[in-house]
Amino acid sequence: MTSRPAPSPQNSARPRRRSALLPTIIVVVALVIVLVIFAGVYTDMLWFNQLGYSTVFWREKLAKLVIFAVGFLVMGAGVYFSIRVAYRARPIYAPDNARDDNLNRYQAQLEPIRRVVMVGVPVVFGLFAGTAAMAQWDKVMLFLYRVPFGKTDPQFGLDISFYTNTLPFLGFVTGLLISITVIAFIAGLLTNYLYGAVRLAERGIFASRSAQIHMAVLAAVFLVLLGINFWLDRYSTLQNNGGYRAGAMFTDVNAVIPTKAILAVAAIIVAILFVVAAFLGKWKLPLIGTGMLVITGIVAGGIYPWAVQGLQVKPSEGTVEAPYISRNIDFTRQAYGLSGMDVTPYNATTTATPGALRQDASTVASIRLLDPNLISSTFAQLEQYRPYYEFPKTLNVDRYTIDGKVQDAVIAVRELNPNGINPGQQSWYNQHLVYTHGYGVVAAYGNKTTADGKPVFMQSGVPSTGVLGTDTSYQPRIYFGQSMTDYSIVGGAKGATPVELDRPQGSTPASKDSADTSGESMTTFTGSGGPSLGNWFNRLMYAMKFQSSDLLLTNGVNNDSQILYDRTPAERVAKVAPYLTLDGNPYPTVVDGRVKWIVDGYTTSSSYPYSQQQQLQEATTDSLTATGGVAALPNASVNYIRNSVKATVDAYDGSVQLYAWDTQDPILKSWEKVFPATIKPFTEMSGDVMSHVRYPEDLFKVQRELLGRYHVTDAGKFYANQEAWSVPDDPTTAAVDKQPPYYLSLQMPGEDKTAFSLTTDFIPQEVQGTDSRNILYGFMAANGDAGNVKGVKSPDYGKLRLLELPVDTQVPGPGQVQNTFQSDPTVSEQLNVLKLGQSDVINGNLLTLPMGGGLLYVQPVYVKSTGSTSYPTLQRVLVAFGNKIGYAATLNDALDQLFGGNSGASAGDANVQKEPGAAGSSTGGATGSASTNPALAKALNDAKAAIADGQAALAKGDFAAYGTSQKALNAAITAAIAAEGAGAKATAKPSATATPSPSAKP
């Protein structure tokens, strides 16, 4: 044998050094993790403190911490003591067979780490339990600070708050305790088995006396908790959604509720038998009792309710369930704010007579022509000024009082677009210190356009000017908005050189790493908009939060610097009011000398008794959300919703104000007790803000979705489902998506004044796979005018008005009207003139207005030319009443044509002078049609020939011939427009009456 050489001292030291480094690395990693977590918590604390909502931060964190600790301790203690009891009662004996010998080996291997395992296992399960419990903090807080509704359920006579606040909490606690008991039982059983207190024998299972008592007590605790759960299930039947309708139906009341009570008592009895048997050693009775409990659960909990449903309910379901359907109707309407709705039968006429709109003059003058969903690019091309500004995809509709008259306005703010900064200038310095904000409000009159179809702006330009104010009368700088997703560092000492680009006046910064903005207007933020970066510790914390060494090392931060982040209105409100569900469409207003975002907040519950569940995302998805114009609500189910809070977010300094809007909402009252002094009463809301409050969109969508069934209040008719409605699909889009609701100023029939309203249509229920008649069955409007007096809410605000048309109505629905517009030969022919030269003709929103004793439809028609800088302009207006349609360059002319030459009222564009060729309608005499205008027919044929020649030339690669064909096409288009105008002059008659389109049959 050869001996091995002894290891050198150098070689033997290396493993020891590596092993010595490992703890150091672990400690360093742990410290980094702790520091990162601390940075997140610390910066959140600074953010809440700066905003004035530190109460929310500390109370939410403390509540979650306490709930986590309780869940952790209860689970950890339960599992620990179960393991500990089993270990201390372990039998001591010598192994007498191979199995016991194996267990002894396992015990020997476990012994060195036994104490770690006995503590570690409970800790791990405790962490899981604490985390799960912490996620339910809202249920705990609503229970602890519950406020009664003052209404009781019809089955048990309990206050509604028992179901919305107490029952969810009791269910959470019971579920947690059952989980703890089950895990403790399994942990104890495994420990007993490992140490031989429970083992498999030839004649069955052997268990020591201590193991029997241990397991029996845990089984008894489980059965007691199961009994409590059965008892609570009696109340949960009122929240059940598995039957014909939500709530306890006939089978629930007469079979399920009684059997749940029987099962609860039976579980308690069996639990007592287990405890008694553990001490007496007689297991026959508890085993029999367990078997009987299982059989009772199957028979009483399953077979018996099934038999009652099948044999007693189904043969006469409509009659038997009628009382419970009535409960469902009443409580669903209460839960969704539909119980106070005014319903008016509306026998709409379909005959357009001269002067029919005389009584609706105020509504006619306010009819909105600008489609906020289409003209974002128009705003951008006319008012963007720089690529680092942008407008949202969908603009907003608001109203302003101008010269004593309320004017509907399409409004947006010129926000910062970080992606629009020149790529060569997208340095960290420019992105976070120079380009920090947007600038100015842009608003246009909703009811008029210029002669060439562009918006008439009431507020525009840089610097900002208009009837809403100037940059000296209101603060136009937009530091907080919907596109502000990155942080900015702002502020500086008084008298220091400004580094923030304020508004365009000349060239943009040329340097990649500096703020050299010669020729540009510069500014320094002077408000209190974010936490201070004036000390090195805060800078370090924020450098860690945003993972940016530039933030720590830059010379652009000074003692007066602030950091702005979480800058979208929804983000800010969500953080200071975590109990709210927020509307997907915040909107800007100019109020009290500031630009402020108004955000609608909802309190919701999924536990309201007898109320139908509604899936929020599905209910609020329509053609706008499908294209990303606005956001739908989150994917959650609720059966109670209130617009409880109106929030404002200042666009300059980001300050947030919460106003308790629905002062009767008990859930909001509970949250006001949880976070005192964070929500102001609406009586402190200024009159200026009050005048711009509107009825929230998403709440309206949820309500109209339910109203398709719940406009019927008679249980028999409800069950028959013969009067069910649907929200119509948007006829202006190719995709099958619901038509969005529309904001407009409207005087409803029977009302004495115009109100800013949110409106929607209803058609017969659409059943998949069948053809439904697209006729109008209902029209609903929500009054959104809260008044303009500080702290005084108009009693009419929020009133829902529903016009119900007769079931044999012949009033066409939106889809049918759109089809009539598109298929009318005269309209189609004249729209083809607009399409010449490859221009796009875009149908705007199809508005429905109850006026003239019937329903008037109005649709603006936009034309967008080709090219990257093109934008839509309003060129025509389509109108319909009954089966008749009108078509002209202005709404005023179109209405006059539709109503026999004189509608009786003047539209907002009555004074707009457009070329005669802009007129065209489906009228007697077919004004301007090719069939009666040879010049127009020739021009159209020439245009078609020129297009064909151009395509043929391109196919051959003959670009000279293609150029010739394009000249011919332009000449033909000019001739067509001239011929159309001449035809209109020759055939226009004041007494011209609209005639039905051949295809317009309901």
N, C-alpha and C positions, 0 to 999 in steps of 0.2 A: 504493500500500500504506500501511496505517496501522500505526504501531508500537505494540506492546503496552506498557502502563505497567509499570514495574519494580515487583516485589512489595515491599510495605512490610516493614520489618524485623519488625513484629509478626506478620504473616502467615507469613513464612518461618520464624519461630521455633517455630511450633506443631507442625509435623511432627517437628522435631528433638526437641522435648520429649516427644512421644508415643513416638518411637523410643527415647528415653532411659529412659522409664518401663517399657517392655516387659521389659528384663532385670531390673529391680528387682522387677516383679510375679512373674516366673518364679522369682527367688531366694526371695521371700517365700513363694510357694506351696510350693516345694521344702522350705523350712525347716519350714513347718507340717506337711507330710507326714512329714518326718523326726521331728518332735517327737511327732506322734500315734503313729508306730510305736514310738518310744522309750518313750512313756508305756505302751503295751501291754506291751512287754518288761519294763520296770522294775516295773510293778505285778505282773506275773506272778512276777517274781523275789521281790518282797516276800511274795506269797501263799505260794509254796513255802517260803521261809525260815521264815515264821511257823509253818507246819505241820510243819516238820522234814524236808522232802523236797527240799532244795535240790540234792541229788545227782541226782535225777531231772531237775530243770530244766536243770542245767548239762550233764549228760551227753547228754540228748536234743538240746539246742540245739547242743552241740559236734559231735555225730555228724552232725546234719543239715547243719551248716555245712561240715564237712569233705567230706561226700559231695557237697554242692552244688558246692563248690570243685573237686573232682576232675572231676565231670561237666562243669562250666563250662570248666575248663582243657583237658580232653581234646578236647571238641568244638571249642572255640575255637581251640586249637592246630592241630587237624586241618584245619579249614576255612581258617585263616589261611595255613598253610604250603602248602596246595594252591593257593590263590590266588597266594601269593607266588612259588612255583616257576613257575607258569604265566606270571606277569608277567615275571619275570627272564629267562625263556627265549623271550620274544616275538621274532619276526623283525623286522628293520629293513629296510624297502624302501619305494619310492615306489609309491603306488597306480596300478594300470594298468587299472582298469575301474571301472564305476559302483558295484559292490558294495564294492570296497576303498575307494573314495572315501567311501561312506556310513559304513563302519566307522571311517574316519579322523575323520569328523565326530563320531561317537559318542565316540571316544577323546578328541577335543579338548574335548567338553562334559564328559566325566567327569574330565578331568585336574585341574581346580581342587579337586575333592573326592575325588580318588582315594584319598589316604591315609586320609581319614575312612571311606570305603566299605570299604577293605581291612581296617580295624580294626573298623568298626561291624558289618559283616555277621557276622564270627566272634563278636563279642560278643552279638549278638541270638540267634544259634543256640546259643551257649554258655549264655545265660540259660535258654532253653527246656530244654536238656539238663540243666542243673544242677537246675532245678525238678523235672523228671521223675525224676531220680536221687534227689533228696532225699526224694521220696514213697516210695521203696523202702528207707528207712533200716532198717526192721525186718528185711528180708532180709539186709542187710549185717551187722547186729549179730548175728543168729542164726547166720550163717556164722562170724563171727570168734570167737564165744563158744560154739560148738556143743558139745553133750554127747552122747555115744553112747547109743543106746537099749538096746544089749546084745542086740538081735534083728536078724536078717538077713532079706532078702527071698529068696523061693524060686527066683528066676530067675538073678540075678547074684551072690547071696551077699554083698551089701553091707549094711552097717548101715543101719537105717531112717533114721538121722540124715542119711545122704547124700541121701535123697529130701526130707526135711522142711527141712533146713538148707543143704546144699551145692548141690544141683541148682537150686533157685530162684535162688540167688545167681549161679551160673554162667550160667543162662539170662538173668538180668538183665544181666550184664556182656557176654555175647555179643550180645544184642539192642542194647545201647547202642553197642557198637563197630561193629556192622553199620550202624546209623543214621548214625554219624559217617562211616564209609567212603562210604556212598552220597551223603551231603550234600557231603563233600569232593570226590568224583568229579564231581558236578554243578557245584559251584562252580569246579573246575579246568577242566572242559570249557567252561563259559561264558566263563571268562577267556581260555582258549586261542582260542576262536572270536572273541571281541571283538578280540583283538590279532593275529588272522590266523594263528595256529599251526595251527588246524584250520579248513578251509574246504571248501565244496562246489565241486567241479570237474566239468567235463563228463564225465570218465571215472570219477567216483566221489568219494570223500572224500579230501582231501589233509590230511596231518598231518605236522608237522615231526618230526624225530627226537626232540627233547626232549619234545614233546607225546606221542609214541608211548610213550616210556619212562614218562612221568608217568602216563598213563592205564593203561598195562599194569600198573604196580606197584600202583595202587589196585584194579584189577580182580583182581589176584592176591591182595591182602589180603582183598578181599571173598570170593573163592572159598575161601581158607583158613578164614575165619570161618564160611562156609557149611558147610564140611566139619566143623568143630567142632560146629556146630549139628546137623548130621545125626547125628554121633556121640552127642551128648547126647540126641537124640530116641529113641535106643535105650532109654535108661533111662526116658524120659518115658512110654513105652508102658505102664509099670506103673501110671501115674496116669491112663491113658486112660479116658474115660467114654463113648466112642462105640460100644462093642461091646455084647454082650448084658448083660454086667456090667462093673463097673469093673475095670481091670487088664489085663494082657496076656493075651488069650485065644489060642486055637489059631493063628489067622491071624497075630496079632501075633508070637508066638514063632517060628513056622515060616516066615513070609514077610516081615513088616515089619521085624523086628529085623535079619535078615541083609541085607536090601536097604538099610537105613539105613547099615550098615557099608560096603557096596559104594559107595554114593553118597558117603560121607565120604571114602573113599580116592580115588574118581574126581575129586572136587572138588579135593583136594590136588594130584593129578597135573596137572589142567588149569591150576591156579594156577602150577605150575612151568613149564608150557609157555608161559604168558603172559610170565613174566619172561625166559625164554630168547629168545622171539620178539622182545621189546622191544629186546634188545641185538643180535640177529642180523638183525632186520628181516624175518624170515620169519613171516608170520601165518597160513599155511595150517594148520599143526598145531593151534595154540590154537583157531582157528575151528572146525576139525573136532571137536576135543575138547569145545568148548562145545556143539556140536550133539549130540554123543554123550551128553553129560551130561544135556541136556534130554530126549533120547529115553529114556535110562536112567531118569531120574526119572519119566517118564510110564509106562514099561513096568514097571519094578521097583517104583516107589513107588505105582502105581495099578492097572494092569491085572493084574499078577501076584497081589497080595493079593486083588483082587476075584475072580479066577478060583479061588483057593484057597478063599475063603469060599463062593462059589457052588457049586463042584463037589465040594469035599471036606468042608466043614463042614456046610452046610445040610441035606444028605440025612440026616445022622446027628448032628445038633447036640447032642442030649442026651448021647450017648455020647462024642463027640469032645471036647466042652467040659467034661466032668465034672471032670477034674483041676484045671482052671483055675477052675471054679465053686467047687470046694472051697477053693482059695486065697482067692477073694473072700469066701467065708463066714467063713473063719478070721480073715482080716485085718480085715474089717469089724467083726466082733465084738470083736476086740482094740482097734481104734481107738476104738470107742464105749463101751468098758467093759462089754460084754455077755458076755465069755467066761467070767466067773466066776459066772454066774447059776445059781441052783438051780431045776431044773425038776422038778415033782412031778405025776404023773398024779392027777387028782381026779375020782373017779366020783361026782359030786354027786347026792344024792337029791332028789326033788321032793315027797316026802311029809312033811307037817308033823305030827309026832307030839307028844303031851304030854311036857313035860320035855326037849325036844330041845336046849334051849340051856343045860342045866345045866353042861356042860363049858366053855361060853363065857361064864361069868358075868362075868368081868372085862371082856370086850369089850362085852357088853350094857350094863353099867353106864356105859361110856364113850361109847356111841353119841352122836354129835353131832347135836343137834336144831337149833341155830342155824345158819342159812345165812349165811356171811359176805358173800355176794354180794347179799343182799337187805336186810340190816338196817342198812345205813349210815344211812338216814333215821330208823330207830328210835333209834339212838344219838344222832343229831342232835337229835331232838325231846326226848329225855329228858336229854341230857348236854351239849348245845352251849352253852347259857346265853346266848351273845351272837352276833349275826350275824357278828362279825369272827372267829369260830372256825369250823372245819369239820372234818369227818371225810372220809377218802377214800371213793371210790365203792365200792370193794371192801375189806372189812376182812381182817385176817389171822388165821390159826389158829396158835396156839402152845400150850405146855403149861407148867404150874407145879406144883410140889410143895406141897401144902397139907395140913397135918396128917398128913404122912407119905404122902399119896396123890397120885399124878400126875393132874392135872385138865386136860383140854383146855380151852383158852380162846380166845374170839374177842376180839381185841385191836386197839386203835387209839390214836393220840394225838390230842389236841385241838390241831390246828394252826392257825396264823394264816391267815385268809382276807382278804387285802387288799381284795378286792372287796366285802367285807361291811362296810367302814367307811362310815359315813353320808356320802353324797355331799357334804354341806356341810362335812365335816371332812377331806376328802381333799386337804389341803394337802401340800406337799412335806415340811414339818416333821413333821406327824403320821404320814405314811406311812413316813418313814425314821428318825425319832427317838423317836416315842411308841409306835406299834404295831410292836413289834419281834419278838414271839415268841408262840408258843402256850403252852398250859398243861395239863399232866397227862395221865396214861394212863387210859384207860377200858377195862376188860376185863370180860367176862361168862363165866359157866360155859357151856361148849358143850353140856352134856348135860341142862340143865334150864331151865325158865321159871317165871314166876309163874302163879298161877291164871288170870289174864286174858291170858296169852300174851306177857308182856313178858320181856326178859332178866333173869336174876338176876345182878347185878353183883358181881364180886369186888373191883373197884377202880373208884371213881367219885368224882364230886363236886368242888366247888371250895370250900375247899382239898381236895386229893387225899387220899382215905382208902380203906382197904380192906386185904385180906390181903397185898397186895404191898408195902405200906408207906404212909407219910404224907409230906407235903411236908417233913418234917424228917429222915426216914430215907432218902429218895431225892430227887434233884434233878428236880423236875417241869417245869421251864421248857424249852420246845422252841424253840431258836433255829435248829435245822437240821432240815429235814423235806422231805417230797416236794412240798409246795405252796409252799415258800419260794423264789420265783424272782426276788425283787428284793433289793437291798442294804439293809442297816440300819446305822446308826451308833450304837454303844453304848459304855458305859463312862464313868467320870467319877472325879474325885478323891475320896478317902475323906472322908466327911462332907458332900459336896456334895448339893444337893437332887436326888433322883431325878426323871427325866423319862419313864422308860419305864413304860407301863401294864403292871402285873404280872398281876392277875386281877380279875375283876368283883366289886365289893362294893356299888356304888351307881350313880350316874349316870356316863355317859361324857363325855369332853371336849366342851365346848360351843364353845370358841373355835376358829376356823378356823386360826389361825396360832400357837397356843400350846399348852402341855401342861397346861392347867388341868384337873386331874382330881380335883376335890374329891370326897371320898367313895370314891375308888378306891384300891386297893392299888398302890403304885408300887415300882419296883425299879431297881437299876443293875447291869448285867452286870459280873461280877467275874472272869471267866475270861480266858483268852488264846484268843480265837476268830478274830481277823483282824488284818491289818496295821495298824500305827499310823497315825493321822492327826494326830499330835502336832506336826508341823512343816509349814510352809507349802509346802514342795516336794512332800511326799507328797499334800497336799490338792490342789495344782495338778495333779499327775499323775492323781489319781483323778477330779478334775473333768473332765479331758480324756477319760479312759477312759469315764466314764458320761455325758459331754456334759451336765454339770449345773453351771451357774453358782451355783445355790443351795448346792451342796456347798462351794464356795469361799468364799461370802460369808456363810453362816449363822453366827449366834452360838451355835449349839447344839453346835459342835465345840470340844473343849478338849484340853489337853495329854495327857489319858489316853484319848482317844477311839480306838476301833477301828472298822474297817469290815468288815462281814460280807457276803460274796457267794459265788457258786458254792455255794449252801447245800443243794442236794438231795444225798442220800447218793450217788446214782449219779454226779453231776457230780464230787464230790470224789474218789471212788475212781478214776474214769476219768482224772482229771488226774494223780494220783500213780502210777497203774499203767496207762499208755497201751497196754500190750500185752495187756490183758485185755478179753474180751467179758463184759459184765455181765448178770446175770439181771434180768429185767424186773419182779421183785417183791421189792424190799427190805422188810424187816419190822422193827417195833420190839420191843424187849424191855426189861424192867427187870432190870438185872444190876449187881452190885457198887455199888449205891447210885446208879446213873445210868440214864437212858434211852439205849439204844444201838440204832442201826440195824445189822442184819446184812445184808451184801451178798455174794452169791455171785459169784465171778469165774471165768471159764473161759479156759484157754489152748486155742487151736484151730490147726488147720492144714488146708490143702486139698491137701496133697502126700503124704499117707500112701499107700504102695503097696498096690494091690489093694483099697482101701477105697472103699465106695460114697459118692459125694457126696450131701450132704443140704443142702437150702436151708433155712437157719435160720428165716427169717421164716415160711415156709409150714409148717414142722414145729411151730412154737410158737404158731401162730394157732388159737384155739378160740373158744368162745362168749363167754368173758370178754374176750379181747383184742378181739374184734369189737365189743363194746359199750364199749370203753375202760376196763374195770375194771382191767386190768393191761396192761403193754406186752409186745409180742412182741419177739423178738430182731431184730437188723438184717438187711437183705436181703443176705446173704452166703452163699456155698457153702463148706462144710467137709467134710472126711472124717476128722477126728480132733478129739476134744473131751475135756477133763478139767476137773473142778471142782477146780482147782489151788489156789485162794486163797479163804479166808474173810476178809472185811474187816468191821471194825466202825467206825461213825461215831458219835461222841458227839453226842447231840441238843442238849447245852448249849453245848459249846465247839467242836464240829465236828472234834475231833481224829480222825485216821484211823489205824487199826492194820491192817496186812496180815499174815495168818498163812498160811504155806505149808501147805496142807491135804493135797494129794497130793504127798508127799515123793518119790515115784518118777517123777514126770513130768519127762522130760528137757528139754522145752521150758521149763518153769518154772525148771529148774536153769540153763538158758542165760540167762534174764532175770535170775536172781539174780546171775549173774556180770556182767551188763551194769550192773545197779543194785545194787551190794553194800550190805548193811546196811539195806536198805529193807523187807525182808520178814522177819518173825520166824518162828521155828519154832513149830508149833502147840503144842509143849510149854510155851510161855510163855502159852498161853491159859488164863484162869482157869476153875475148875470151874463157876462160875456161867454164864459165856458158853458153855462147852462143853455145858451142859445145855439150851441153847436153839438150838443148831445143828440144822438140819434138812436133809433131802435136797432139793437144789435143783429147783425146778419145771421150768425150761426144759430142763435136762439130761434130766430124766425124760421130757419131751415128745418130745425128739429121739430118745431111746432107744426109746420105745414106738412111734414112727412106723416106725423100722427093724425093730422086732421083729415087725411084721406079716408080714414075709418071713423075717427072719433068726432066728426061733425054730426054723426047720427047718435042721438041720445036715447032712442027707444030700443030696448033690449031685443025685441023680436025682429025689428028691421036690421039691427046690427048683426044678429046671427044670420039672417038671410043674405046679407052682404050684397044686396041688389043696388045699393046706393053708394058703393065705394068709389073713391076718386083716386086719381094719380096726379103727380106733378108732371106736366108735359116735358118731353125731351126738347132740348134747345134746337129749334128748326134752322138756326143759322150755321150750325156746325155739321160736319160729315159724321163725326162720332156720335154714338148713342149715349148722351149724357144729359142729365136733367137741366132744364132751363134755370138759370140763377134768378134770384129775386132782384128787383130793380128799385133803386131810390129815385123818387121824383116828387114834386109838389103836386098835390092832388086834392080836389074837393069831392069827397064821396057823396053819392046821392043821399039827400036828407040832411046833410051837414050844411052849416051856414058860413064856413070859411075853409080856406085852403090850408092844408097841413103837409109838412114834409113827411113823406110816408115810404114804407117799404112794402112792395106789392108782389103778388104771385097769382098764377092761374091754376085752375084745376080742370081736368078732363076726366071722362069715365075711366075706371080702373083698367090698366093695361095688363093683360094676362099673356105670359110668354107663350108663343106659338099660335096666337090668335090675332085677328085684325080687329082693333078697337076703333070706334068712331072718334075722330079727333074734333070733338065739339066742346064748347065751353060749358062746364057745369057749375063752376064757382069762381069767385074772384075775392081775394082777401087783401086787406091793407092794414098795416100796423102804424098807428100814429106815432111819429118820432119827434114831435115838437114838445119840448119841456118848458118853453117860455124863456124869458130873458131877464127875469128879476132874481136877484141874489137870494139863494136859499128857498125859493118858492117853485115847486114843481107843478106844472100844469096838470089838472086832474084828467085831462084828455090824453096825456102821454101814456103810451103803452096800450091804448085801447085797440083791440082787434075787431075789425069790421069785416064780416063775411057776407057777400052777396050770393045768394043761392038762386040759380036759374032753374026754371021748370025742367022736369025730366024729359019733356018732349021738345026742348029748345032746338032751334035751328041756327043758333049763333055759332059760327065756325071757331074752332080752337086755333092756337098758334101754328100748329103744323099744317092745318088746312089752309090758313091764310097765306103762309109762306109758299105753299104749293100753288095757290092762285096767282101770287105775284110772279112766280117763276114760269108758270105755264101760259099766262096771258100773252097772246101773240103780239099785241101792240107794245106792251112793256118790254117783252123779250127782244123785240126787234130794235127798239130804241136803246136798250142797254147794250146791244151789240155794237152800236155806234161808239159807245164809251170804251168798249174793249178793243177797238181797232188800234193798231200799233202796239199790241201785246200788253196793254194796260190791264190791271186786275180790277174787277168790280167786286167790292166787298160789302156784304149785307151787314148792317149794324144791328144793335139789339132791337128786338121786336117788342115794343111797349104796348101794353093793354091799358086802356083808360075807360072807366065807366062814365060816359057822358052822352048827351043827346038822347037820353032814354034808352040807349043800347051800349054796345061795346065798340070803342074806336081803337083800331090798331095803327101804330105809327112806326115806320122803320126808315132810318136814314140809310142812304146808299153812298158808299165811299168809292173813290177811284184812286188807285195807286199805280203810278207809272213804273216802268222797269228801272233798274239801277240801284246801286248800293245806298244812295242818299235820298231815295224816293220816300214819300210818306203819304198816307191817306188824306184826301180832302173830300169834304162833303159836296156832292154834285147833284144828287136827286133825293127826293123824299117820297116814299110809298105810303099810302094810307088805305085803310079798308074799314067798311062799316057794313055789317051783314055780308052779302055776297057781292058788294060793289067795291071797286078799288079806284083810287086816284093816284096820279103820278105827275110830279112837277119838280121844278128846280128849287122851289121853296115850300115849306110846310104850309104857309098861308095860301099859296096858289093851289096846292094839292087839296086842301080842305075845301076851298071854294068850289073846285071842280067836283069833288065828291058829293057835296051838299047842294047841288043844283045851281051853282054859280055864286052862292053866298052862304057861307057856313054860319054866319051870325056872330062871329068872333074873330079877333085878330091874333095871329100867332106871333111869337117873339121875333120872327124874321120877316114881318110884314113890310118893313122899310128897306129890306135888302133888295137891290136891283140887280137881277141877273139877265144874261142875254136871253132873248126870246126862245132860242133853240133849246133852252134848258127845260122847257115845259113839255110834258107828254103824259097822257092819261088814257085809261081804258074808258073812254066816254063815247057817247053817241056821236058819230062822225069820225071816230078814230083819229083824233088830232095828230097831225104830223106823221101819219103812218105812210109807209112806202106805197101801199095800195092806192092812196089818194094823192100821192106826191111823186110824180114821175122823176123830178130832179133828185129827190132823195133816193129813189130806187136805183137810178143810174149811178149815183155816187157810191152806193153800197156795192153794186155789182163791180164798179171800177176798183174799189178797194179789195174785194175778194180776188179779182183777177191779178192785181198787183202783188198780193200776198202769195198767190200760187206761182207767179212768175219769179218772185224772189226765192222761193223754196227750190224751184227747178234750177235757177242759176247757181245756188249754193251747191246743189247736188253735182253740178258739172264743174264746179270750181271757177265759174266765170264771175269774178267779183265786179267787173265793170257792169255787166248786165244786172247784178244784184243792186248796185248803186242806183242804176236807172229805175229799177222797180221800187226802191225805197222812196225816191222822189215822187214817183207816180202814186204811191200809197199815201204820202203826206198830202198831196194835192187832193186825193179822193176824200181823205178825212176832213180837210178844210171845206170841201164842197158839200159833204154830208151834213156837217154842222150848220152851214149856211142854209142849205135846203130845208133842214129840220126847222130852223128859225122862221124861214119864209112860210113854211106850211103851217106853223103854229099861228102866225099872224093872220093868215088867210082863213083859217078854220075856227079860231077861238071865238066862242060866243058866250056872253054873260050868262045865258040861260042853259048852257050845256049841262046835261045831267049824266051822272055815272050810270052805266048799265052793267048787269051781271056778266062776269066772265064766263065763257062757255064751260070751263072746267070747275067752276066754283060751286059745287054742290055739297051740302053737308053730309 
